[in-house]
């Protein structure tokens, strides 16, 4: 297991300070600000502490309210909304300095049999032979300003391999979709809750990328501002993130300085295991 993955898994180790109240006091794992995926994963872990073990998360709906501060603890306040015969609902607020920076509602369910169908996985190249994101960045490092190199070349907790090629430094107009193979850089423990939390964590990486594809900008563009506004994830079945997963993302529309993207996550054999959607701020400065 890489040091980066070890540090990321430590993000999920919360301290209980009272009934249904948890806290995290840690450091950045390489991002310049608190990463949205981190807050989401930590909220899921906090909620799981209040749910019986036979129930697993199937639905996660959230809003990003304020930027997080690495210099302050994050308090996770879990509200036990409902404990039903089949479903359990929790609301979690992530709080800093007395204000909510993030809020989510999570639904849990006992697994049961029922009607089943799914759409087919897109026909794309497999991960074998594709370059990793880190390998591509390493080849471009001579073109990156020194102050950005630590972030640019940070060790990755998730190996990501893009199916479609694109130029990070000179973005071109592209169709509004992306396909990315992803896998942790080490073996995860058997606890499915950890697999769900890490998949939720990584689902916030690049989801808005499909929305910016048609506009010849990206996160490297100096005149472009982006930020996640909300995030939704559905877990359709048992999650095993020790194997390659395909993250297929498409963006049907961007409007009113907001981009909308939706994603489907498949196993290598073509099973759809999770879906996502997100709106994000997309501003271009003149």
Residue pairs with C-beta under 8 A, 6 or more apart in sequence:
1 185
1 186
1 187
2 155
2 156
2 157
2 185
2 186
3 155
4 29
4 30
4 154
4 155
4 156
4 157
4 185
5 157
5 158
5 184
5 185
5 186
6 186
7 29
7 157
8 29
8 157
8 198
8 201
9 188
9 194
9 198
10 26
11 24
11 26
11 29
11 38
11 41
11 42
12 41
12 42
12 45
12 194
12 197
13 24
14 22
14 23
14 24
14 42
14 45
14 46
14 49
14 76
15 22
15 23
15 24
15 25
16 22
16 49
17 23
17 75
20 49
20 50
20 77
20 78
20 79
20 80
21 75
21 76
21 77
21 78
22 46
22 49
22 75
22 76
22 78
23 73
23 74
23 75
23 76
24 42
24 73
24 74
24 76
25 73
25 74
27 70
28 34
28 70
29 35
29 38
29 157
30 150
30 151
30 154
30 155
31 38
31 151
32 151
33 67
33 68
33 70
34 67
34 68
34 69
34 70
34 74
35 201
35 204
36 64
36 102
36 204
36 228
36 231
37 200
37 201
37 202
37 203
37 204
37 205
38 201
39 64
39 68
39 74
39 94
39 101
39 102
40 60
40 62
40 102
40 104
40 200
40 201
40 204
40 231
40 233
41 197
41 198
41 200
41 201
42 74
42 76
42 94
42 197
43 62
43 76
43 92
43 94
43 102
43 104
43 106
44 57
44 60
44 106
44 193
44 196
44 197
44 200
45 193
45 197
46 76
46 78
46 92
47 57
47 78
47 90
47 92
47 106
47 108
48 57
48 193
49 78
50 78
50 80
50 90
51 88
51 90
51 108
52 88
54 110
55 88
55 108
55 109
55 110
56 108
56 109
56 111
56 192
56 193
56 196
56 235
57 106
57 107
57 108
57 193
57 196
57 235
58 107
58 108
58 109
58 234
58 235
58 236
59 106
59 107
59 232
59 233
59 234
59 235
60 104
60 105
60 106
60 200
60 231
60 232
60 233
60 234
60 235
61 104
61 105
61 106
61 230
61 232
62 102
62 103
62 104
62 105
62 230
62 231
62 232
63 102
63 103
63 104
63 229
63 230
64 101
64 102
64 227
64 228
64 229
64 230
64 231
65 99
65 100
65 101
65 102
65 103
66 96
66 99
66 100
66 101
66 102
67 101
68 74
68 94
68 96
68 101
68 102
69 96
69 97
72 96
72 97
73 96
74 94
74 95
74 96
74 101
75 94
75 95
75 96
76 92
76 93
76 94
76 95
77 92
77 93
77 95
78 90
78 91
78 92
79 90
79 91
79 92
79 93
80 90
81 89
81 90
81 91
81 105
82 88
82 89
86 109
86 110
86 112
87 107
87 108
87 109
88 107
88 108
88 109
89 105
89 106
89 107
89 108
90 105
90 106
90 108
91 103
91 104
91 105
91 106
92 103
92 104
92 105
92 106
93 100
93 102
93 103
94 100
94 101
94 102
94 103
95 101
118 236
118 271
118 272
119 264
119 272
120 270
121 246
121 248
121 264
121 266
121 270
121 272
122 179
122 246
122 248
124 163
124 179
124 246
124 248
125 163
126 181
126 244
126 268
127 161
127 181
127 183
127 244
127 268
130 161
130 162
130 163
130 181
131 161
132 156
132 159
132 160
132 161
133 156
133 159
133 160
133 161
133 162
134 153
134 155
134 156
134 159
136 162
136 168
137 152
137 153
137 168
138 153
140 168
140 169
141 149
141 152
141 153
143 169
144 152
155 185
156 185
157 184
157 185
158 182
158 183
158 184
158 185
158 198
158 202
158 205
159 182
159 183
159 184
159 185
160 180
160 181
160 182
160 205
160 206
161 180
161 181
161 182
162 178
162 179
162 180
163 178
163 179
163 180
163 181
164 174
164 178
164 179
166 172
166 174
166 213
168 218
168 220
169 220
171 212
171 216
171 217
171 218
171 220
171 221
172 216
173 213
173 214
173 215
173 216
174 213
174 214
175 213
175 214
176 210
176 211
176 213
176 214
176 250
176 251
176 252
177 210
177 213
177 248
177 249
177 250
177 251
178 206
178 209
178 210
178 213
178 247
178 248
178 249
178 250
179 246
179 247
179 248
179 249
180 206
180 246
180 247
180 249
181 244
181 245
181 246
181 247
182 202
182 244
182 245
182 247
183 241
183 242
183 243
183 244
183 245
184 198
184 241
184 242
187 242
188 194
188 195
188 198
188 241
188 242
192 238
192 239
192 240
195 239
195 240
195 241
195 242
196 235
196 239
198 241
199 235
199 239
199 241
199 245
199 265
199 274
200 233
202 247
203 231
203 233
203 247
203 263
203 265
203 274
203 276
204 228
204 231
204 278
206 247
206 249
207 228
207 231
207 249
207 261
207 263
207 276
207 278
207 280
208 226
208 228
208 251
208 259
208 261
208 278
208 280
208 282
209 218
209 249
209 261
210 249
210 250
210 251
210 261
211 251
211 254
211 259
211 260
211 261
211 280
211 282
212 218
212 224
212 226
212 259
212 282
213 251
214 254
215 254
215 282
215 284
217 223
217 224
217 284
218 224
219 226
223 284
223 285
223 286
224 282
224 283
224 284
224 285
225 281
225 282
225 283
225 284
225 285
226 259
226 280
226 281
226 282
226 283
227 280
227 281
228 278
228 280
228 281
229 258
229 278
229 279
229 280
229 281
230 278
230 279
231 276
231 277
231 278
232 276
232 277
232 278
233 274
233 275
233 276
234 274
234 275
234 276
235 273
235 274
236 272
236 273
236 274
236 275
237 271
237 273
238 273
239 273
239 274
240 267
243 267
243 268
244 268
245 265
245 266
245 267
245 268
245 273
246 265
246 266
246 267
246 268
247 263
247 264
247 265
248 263
248 264
248 265
248 266
249 261
249 262
249 263
250 261
250 262
250 263
251 259
251 260
251 261
251 262
252 260
252 262
253 260
254 260
254 282
257 281
257 282
257 283
258 279
258 280
258 281
258 282
259 279
259 280
259 282
260 277
260 278
260 279
261 277
261 278
261 280
262 275
262 276
262 277
262 278
263 275
263 276
263 277
264 272
264 274
264 275
264 276
265 272
265 273
265 274
265 275
265 276
266 272
266 273
267 273
